[in-house]
Structure formats: structure tokens, C-alpha cells
Amino acid sequence: MDYLSVTINKLQARQNVFLTGGAGVGKTTITRQVIQHFEQESKKVAKLASTGMAATLIGGQTLHSFFDLGIASDLEALELKGKLEISKKIKKLIHSMDIIVIDEISMVSDTLLEMIRLRLLQADFKGSLLVVGDFLQLPPVVRGYSEVRFAFESSAWSTFAFHTIELTHIYRTDDQNFIQLLHSVRFAHVDERVHNQLNSYIKALPQDLSEFTFLFGKNETASQHNKNQLSYIDGEEFVKEVQVVKHIKSVQEMEVQRFINDSRMEKELHLKIGAPVLFTRNAWNYFNGERGVVVNVDETYVYVQKSDAKVVKLEVVEQSKKRWVQKKIEGAMQMVEESLFSVYQFPIKLAFAITIHKSQGMSITDLIIETNEIFAPSQFYVALSRSSNPLRLTLIAPRCQWHELIYVNAKALAFVKKGLAC
């Protein structure tokens, strides 16, 4: 099936679409192609996600920002904050959109979807919704011990009448045994076969850790490991600081710093010749998660040699925080996207370690997973699915049983299984 054409045709016919599937099946690729298709046709596309990091991955903004929800978590809070009624500006903005894309829908709560539906009704939105994600991956963030409630639990979900398109072919690896393992882990099915296969990946750590990327659950652990491993490399340390250009003078410094963190750019990129790095985005000559080694650094460029011996001459890349504004173009008022500020940094990170959260979308060949920093439902699945070569995968032995580590939210599991049965 030509999933891209089907998705585009459904959206053009004003049909809302839910694009789903496990890790590594190409959800992000198709989403970007859909966005590109409609933007090339001069359609207005809102690119949204519930978190800043997910939003930066598709070049968009957060749901709360676009829909003017402030910090409200539900309709009651929206009313208490005086934001229940829609402003003329936001009404015009939403109404002008042809397509609204919501990425990482698994992280959107039921109450957030209800607020989104309210705004769409208030603005008399006539376009189509494309929601993307896998409910068996990252769940909505909740405070304390509050119950996790997903977007599909909202009455709004059924009113949107999504046409579901499920991608199933995994592009990250062609190892059929590993693909079957990923399927079992995604659905938290741990039998003797799964147990034994996972145990086979528990190996003694190599003396030279520089060839592998550690996946940690915590930022501080990943940062410390990178710092320690870099110190073992002799030679001059180069520091490439992120460059910021503000296009709007009123932009707050805190907003810039948050964007830098969300975009997976290093505020200060520490490098040495001989240091392994991971590319953090896709380009014609490298991909997100591909590994290389720094072979030269000068004032303008960083030269990275990949495993095929080809050297990539890297320059800084631009990533911009954008917003929709009304402007007069050729005598008529139109909604256009403008940049608030742009940040410039080399699209690489030290490859010694990265967090599971920041490895989103990456395909990593030489991988070591610290299983003892797994603390959330489906987190182990997200980590395991980063591996593009199971022969180069090592698991650090967990201090608990596999079935205690591999778990999913019961409601998400029931929803996905119900969809598969339809």
C-alpha cells in the first residue's frame, strides 16, 4: 500500500487521520512528506506536539502555544485562567489552517484533546487533523500519582472519527528474530523465548567503550559518561558554542534556552579529534543516529569520518522557533509563519551516551542499554527499538526480572489491540 498517497488523499477529502505503528516504521518520514506536500501546494499546515522536543522535530510549536491554552491542564483550569473564550486572533489563526498535524499523540491527555476540540469548534475549523504516534510508547506526563488518561479516552476522540492508517514494516533492521522480539516487548509479552533472547544480549562490557553508545534514562548520567569518556582522549578540546539570532527583540532568554534543549542542540559542544559523534538529524549524506569520528576541527567546519571512510564536511545548521502571524501581503491580510529567533549549531552530539528520550527517531548501530535506569511504561521498548544491528547490541543485566522491566499501560494495550482486531 502507498501509505503516503492514502494519507494525503484522506486529508484532502477532509477526513481526519490517525497515523500509527511501532518504532522504526517510518511515521516521522511520512509525516514530514505529508507536511511538505501540502506546503508545496501553498496550504497552511500547523505542525504541533504536546512537548517542545517533539515539536522541534517537525519544525513546529507546542499545542498549548498554538491554541492559546496557557498552562491550563483541563477545561476547568482554562476557565479559571480566563482563557475559556477564544480571542479573535487565535480564532482567525485556527480557522485559516488547512491541515493541523499533532505529533506524539500518545503524550496528549484526554483533557488536552478536549481543550483542542473546544478551540476547533470555537474557530469553526474546516480543515483536517493528522494525529501521529504509538500509544504503546511514551504516555502523557502526569503529576505525582495521578492516573494516566490518554487522548483516546476523551469523548473528543470519537467525534473526530479518525481513519486509522497503521504502518507495520520496520526499516531500522531486517533481522526477523529481533523484529519479533520488538513486537513481543512492545506488547509486554514476556515468555520463555523472549526471556532467553534478552538474556543473550547480556554480555561483558568491552574495555574500550568508545565504540558504543550508552542509552541512559537520566540526563545527568548520560552527561557524566560523555564527559568522562572525552577526558580519556588526548589532544586539544574544542568548544563550539551555539549561536543565537533574535528576529524579534522581545524574545526572552529563557524561551531561547528551552528551545535549544528541546531541539537536541548542544549549548556548548565539546569535541576532540578522535571523538565519536552521532548525527542528530537527517541529510543527504548522513542520517539521524549515524555514527562517525571527528577527524578535524577548524573555525568554520567540523569534519566527521563515517564508517564507510567518507568524510562529511559539517557546517552549523539553522533551527528556528516560529509562530503564525497576520501580515499584509500584496494588499491582502494573510496568516504567515515567521521566525522569532534562530539557533545555529553543528548537528552532532558526542556518541558515548545519550538519553532514551533524546534518542527519539535515531537508528543506532553500536548500542549498550543501561536497563537499570528504566522507570516508565514502554521505555525499555523505546530503548531496544533504537538498535539497527542486534549483533552489536549489549544489555546491562537488570536488577529485576524482565517482566518487571517490560510493561505497558493496560488501557493503551487494550486500545491498540482493539484497533488491530478491527
C-alpha positions in Angstrom: 0.0 0.0 0.0 1.2 3.5 -0.8 0.6 4.9 2.7 1.7 8.4 1.8 -0.8 8.7 -1.0 -3.6 7.3 1.1 -2.8 9.7 3.9 -2.8 12.7 1.6 -6.0 11.6 -0.2 -7.8 11.2 3.1 -6.7 14.6 4.4 -7.6 16.3 1.1 -11.1 14.7 1.4 -11.5 16.4 4.9 -11.1 13.0 6.6 -9.2 13.1 9.9 -6.3 10.6 10.0 -4.6 8.7 12.9 -1.2 7.5 11.6 0.3 4.9 13.9 2.6 1.9 14.2 5.6 0.7 16.3 9.1 2.2 16.4 11.1 2.4 13.2 8.2 2.0 10.8 8.6 5.5 9.2 5.9 7.5 10.9 8.1 10.6 11.1 9.2 10.3 7.5 5.6 10.1 6.2 4.5 13.0 8.5 7.3 15.2 7.0 6.4 14.2 3.5 2.7 15.0 4.1 3.7 18.4 5.5 6.0 19.1 2.6 3.2 18.0 0.1 0.6 20.4 1.4 3.1 23.3 2.0 4.2 23.0 -1.6 0.6 23.4 -2.6 0.5 26.6 -0.6 -1.7 25.1 2.1 -1.4 26.3 5.7 -0.2 23.5 7.9 0.1 23.8 11.7 2.8 21.5 13.0 2.1 20.7 16.6 3.1 18.4 19.5 2.5 18.3 23.3 6.1 18.8 24.2 8.8 21.2 23.0 11.2 18.5 21.9 8.5 16.7 19.8 7.5 20.0 18.3 11.1 20.9 17.3 11.5 17.5 15.5 8.8 18.6 13.0 9.7 22.2 12.9 6.6 23.3 14.8 5.3 24.6 18.1 3.5 23.2 21.2 -0.2 22.6 21.4 -0.6 24.9 24.4 1.1 27.8 22.5 -0.8 27.4 19.2 -4.2 27.0 20.8 -3.5 29.7 23.5 -4.2 27.4 26.4 -1.7 28.9 28.8 -0.7 26.4 31.5 -4.2 25.0 31.8 -4.5 21.2 32.0 -8.3 21.0 31.5 -11.4 23.0 30.7 -12.0 24.0 34.3 -8.4 25.4 34.6 -8.9 27.1 31.3 -11.9 28.9 32.6 -10.2 29.8 35.9 -7.3 31.3 33.9 -9.8 33.4 31.9 -8.9 31.7 28.7 -12.1 29.7 28.0 -13.3 32.1 25.4 -11.2 32.3 22.2 -9.5 35.5 21.2 -10.2 37.0 17.8 -6.6 36.5 16.9 -6.5 32.8 17.7 -9.9 32.2 16.1 -8.6 33.6 12.9 -5.4 31.7 13.1 -7.0 28.3 13.6 -9.7 28.9 11.0 -7.1 29.8 8.4 -5.4 26.4 8.7 -5.9 23.7 6.1 -4.2 20.8 8.0 -3.4 20.5 11.7 -0.7 17.9 12.5 -0.4 16.6 16.1 2.7 14.5 16.6 3.4 12.2 19.5 -0.4 11.8 20.2 0.4 9.2 22.9 1.6 12.1 25.1 -1.6 14.0 24.7 -4.0 13.6 27.6 -7.8 13.3 27.4 -8.3 16.7 28.9 -5.8 18.3 26.5 -7.7 16.8 23.5 -11.0 18.2 24.9 -9.4 21.7 25.0 -8.2 21.3 21.4 -11.7 20.2 20.3 -13.2 23.3 22.0 -10.8 25.6 20.2 -11.5 23.9 16.8 -15.3 24.4 17.4 -14.8 28.0 18.5 -12.8 28.7 15.4 -15.2 26.8 13.1 -12.2 24.9 11.8 -12.9 23.4 8.3 -9.7 21.6 7.7 -8.3 18.1 8.5 -6.5 16.7 11.5 -3.5 14.3 11.2 -2.5 12.8 14.6 0.6 10.7 14.7 2.0 8.3 17.3 2.0 5.0 19.1 0.1 4.6 22.3 2.5 1.8 23.3 5.3 4.3 23.6 5.6 7.4 25.7 2.4 8.2 27.7 1.1 11.6 28.9 3.1 13.2 31.7 1.1 13.3 34.9 1.8 15.0 38.3 2.5 12.8 41.3 0.4 9.6 41.3 -2.4 10.9 39.2 -4.0 8.4 36.8 -2.7 8.5 33.2 -5.5 9.2 30.9 -4.9 9.1 27.1 -6.4 11.1 24.2 -8.5 8.1 23.1 -10.3 8.2 26.5 -11.7 11.6 25.7 -15.2 11.9 24.1 -13.4 14.2 21.6 -11.5 11.2 20.1 -14.7 9.5 18.8 -16.1 12.8 17.4 -13.0 13.3 15.3 -13.8 9.9 13.6 -10.2 9.2 12.7 -9.4 6.9 9.8 -6.6 4.7 11.1 -3.5 4.0 9.0 -1.1 1.6 10.6 2.5 1.2 9.4 3.9 -2.2 10.0 7.2 -2.6 8.1 10.3 -1.9 10.3 13.0 -0.2 8.3 15.6 0.0 11.1 16.6 -3.6 10.9 15.9 -6.7 8.8 16.7 -9.2 11.5 13.5 -11.1 11.7 14.2 -12.7 15.1 14.9 -9.2 16.5 11.8 -7.8 14.8 9.7 -10.5 16.5 11.4 -9.7 19.8 10.5 -6.0 19.4 6.9 -6.9 18.7 6.7 -9.0 21.9 8.3 -6.3 24.0 6.0 -3.6 22.5 3.0 -5.6 23.7 4.7 -6.5 27.1 4.6 -10.2 26.2 7.5 -11.9 28.0 7.6 -15.7 27.6 10.5 -18.1 27.8 11.6 -17.3 24.3 11.7 -13.6 24.9 13.4 -14.1 28.3 16.1 -16.2 26.7 16.6 -13.9 23.8 17.0 -10.9 26.0 19.5 -12.8 28.2 21.6 -13.5 25.1 22.2 -9.8 24.8 23.7 -9.5 28.3 27.4 -9.5 27.7 30.6 -8.4 29.4 31.3 -4.7 28.6 34.2 -4.2 26.3 37.3 -2.5 27.7 37.1 0.2 25.1 33.7 1.8 25.5 34.3 4.5 22.9 32.9 2.3 20.0 29.5 2.1 21.7 26.7 4.4 22.6 25.2 4.1 26.0 21.5 4.7 26.4 20.6 6.0 29.8 17.3 7.0 31.4 18.7 10.1 33.1 20.2 13.3 31.6 22.9 13.6 34.4 24.1 10.0 33.9 24.5 10.5 30.1 26.2 13.9 30.5 28.7 12.5 33.1 29.5 9.5 30.9 30.2 11.7 27.9 32.4 14.0 30.0 34.4 11.1 31.4 35.0 9.3 28.1 36.0 12.5 26.3 38.7 13.1 29.0 40.4 9.8 28.0 41.1 11.2 24.6 44.4 13.0 24.3 44.6 16.3 22.4 43.1 19.7 22.3 39.4 20.2 23.4 37.3 22.3 21.0 34.2 24.0 22.3 31.6 25.1 19.7 29.0 27.4 21.3 25.5 27.7 19.9 24.8 31.0 18.1 21.5 32.7 18.5 19.9 35.4 16.2 16.8 37.1 17.6 14.4 38.3 14.8 12.0 39.7 17.4 13.6 41.9 20.1 11.0 40.9 22.8 12.1 37.2 22.8 13.0 36.1 26.3 16.3 34.4 27.0 14.5 31.6 28.9 12.5 30.8 25.8 15.7 30.5 23.7 17.4 28.2 26.3 14.3 26.0 26.4 14.3 25.7 22.6 18.0 24.8 22.5 17.4 22.0 24.9 14.3 20.8 23.1 16.0 20.8 19.8 18.7 18.4 21.0 21.4 21.0 20.2 24.3 21.4 22.5 24.6 24.8 24.1 28.3 24.0 24.3 29.5 21.2 22.0 32.8 19.8 23.4 34.8 17.9 20.8 38.3 16.4 20.3 39.8 14.9 17.2 39.2 11.2 17.5 35.9 11.6 19.5 33.0 9.6 18.2 29.8 11.5 17.5 26.2 10.8 16.5 24.4 12.9 13.8 21.2 14.3 15.2 19.3 14.9 12.0 18.8 13.5 8.5 20.6 14.9 5.5 21.5 13.6 2.0 24.9 12.2 3.3 24.1 11.1 6.9 21.1 10.1 9.0 19.8 10.6 12.5 21.7 8.3 14.8 24.5 7.5 12.3 28.0 7.3 13.9 31.2 9.0 12.9 34.5 10.1 14.3 35.8 13.7 14.4 38.9 14.0 12.2 39.4 17.7 12.0 38.0 20.9 13.5 38.5 24.5 12.4 36.8 27.8 13.0 34.0 27.1 10.4 33.7 23.4 10.0 33.8 20.1 11.8 35.0 17.1 9.7 33.4 13.8 10.6 34.5 10.4 9.1 31.8 7.8 8.8 32.2 4.0 8.9 32.4 3.9 5.1 35.5 6.1 5.3 33.7 9.1 3.7 34.4 12.4 5.4 31.5 14.8 5.9 32.3 18.5 6.0 29.8 19.8 8.5 28.8 23.4 9.0 26.3 24.7 11.5 22.6 24.2 10.7 19.8 26.6 11.5 16.8 25.7 13.6 14.2 28.4 14.1 11.3 28.9 16.6 8.3 30.0 14.5 4.9 31.4 15.1 1.9 32.3 12.9 1.2 36.0 12.5 -1.2 38.1 10.4 0.6 40.2 7.7 -0.4 42.3 4.7 0.9 40.6 1.6 0.1 42.1 -1.9 -2.7 44.2 -0.3 -4.4 41.3 1.5 -4.1 40.2 5.1 -2.8 36.7 5.4 -1.6 34.3 8.0 2.1 33.5 7.6 4.8 31.7 9.6 7.6 33.9 10.8 10.7 33.1 12.8 11.0 34.5 16.3 14.7 33.5 16.6 17.1 31.1 15.0 19.8 29.0 16.7 22.9 27.6 14.9 24.9 24.6 15.9 26.6 21.6 14.4 24.1 18.7 14.1 26.1 16.2 16.2 26.4 15.0 19.7 29.1 13.0 21.5 28.3 9.4 20.8 29.4 7.9 24.2 26.0 8.3 25.7 22.5 9.8 25.1 19.2 9.6 27.0 16.4 7.3 25.8 14.2 10.4 25.4 16.7 12.3 23.2 17.4 9.2 21.1 13.9 9.6 19.6 13.9 8.8 15.9 17.5 7.5 15.9 18.9 4.3 14.4 22.0 3.4 16.4 24.3 0.5 15.4 26.6 0.0 18.4 24.4 0.2 21.4 24.6 -0.5 25.2 21.4 -0.1 27.2 21.5 0.6 30.9 18.4 -1.3 31.9 18.6 -0.2 35.5 17.5 3.4 34.5 14.2 2.3 33.0 11.5 3.9 35.0 8.4 4.3 32.8 5.9 2.2 30.8 7.2 1.3 27.3 10.6 2.9 28.0 12.5 -0.3 27.5 10.8 -0.9 24.2 11.7 2.6 23.0 15.3 2.0 24.0 15.5 -1.5 22.4 14.0 -0.3 19.2 16.8 2.2 18.6 19.1 -0.8 17.7 19.7 -1.1 14.0 22.1 -4.1 14.4 21.2 -6.6 17.1 24.7 -8.2 16.7 26.1 -5.0 18.2 23.6 -4.7 21.0 24.5 -5.2 24.7 22.1 -5.1 27.6 23.4 -4.4 31.1 21.8 -7.1 33.4 18.8 -5.6 35.1 18.4 -5.9 38.9 14.9 -7.2 38.4 13.1 -9.7 36.3 12.4 -8.9 32.6 8.6 -8.9 33.1 9.1 -6.2 35.8 11.0 -4.1 33.3 8.8 -4.7 30.3 5.4 -3.3 31.0 2.8 -1.1 29.2 -0.2 0.8 30.3 -3.1 -1.6 30.4 -5.6 0.9 28.8 -3.2 1.7 26.0 -2.6 -2.0 25.4 -6.4 -2.7 25.2 -6.9 0.3 22.8 -4.2 -0.8 20.4 -5.3 -4.5 20.5 -8.8 -3.4 19.8 -7.6 -1.4 16.8 -5.7 -4.4 15.4 -8.7 -6.6 15.7 -10.8 -4.2 13.6 
